[in-house]
Amino acid sequence: MVRKTSEAATNAGSWQWTRTAATQRHLLDAAASVFCEHGFTDAGIADIVTRAGSSVGSLYHHFGGKTELFLALWDDYQNEHEKLVAAAVAKARKAGENDPLALFNVGSRSYFDYTWKHRDLERVFIEGDTPPGFEVLRRERGREWVRQNSVLLGASDDTLGRLTVAVITDIITVAGQEVALSPSRHHADDVVDAAAVLVARLVA
């Protein structure tokens, strides 16, 4: 009897977690849609919860408010970027690639592909209509990205090495913004190619 009760509790907990994750996902997806249409300032909480099929209370319960929802959306977006880049680099390594620059370019291509696919959302993050605290979060993420790139490229830990990786990371960041603002995929591909040329020059 105790075992059955324990199993029932475990199943109930698993179901509750799944439902919570699904609710958060619906709210994030709805927020992305509404922010893309209206920007952060003009986005209405009522519009977000209606599109998510949720409630205002649920939004506040899971995220705390519109600002926190925006920041969570940014974090989710960046996490997906990192996951796809890591998977692309791991796949290239498994196929036998071990040149740091080649691996970096594989990761960058994956980054740019995702940025292009979600360019409307990327524009929301780069066009300035963002809540307080966003720039702090962006800078923290940027420093972590520099650290990851330094490891991937095998850069030296002296001043020149650190600055080189920082500049390379800035090139990818700016190129990603240009990709999001590109009027066509052809134009976006030109930006990606140009970024690769600049990075190769710096690494050389």
Disulfide bonds with the S-S distance in Angstrom:
none
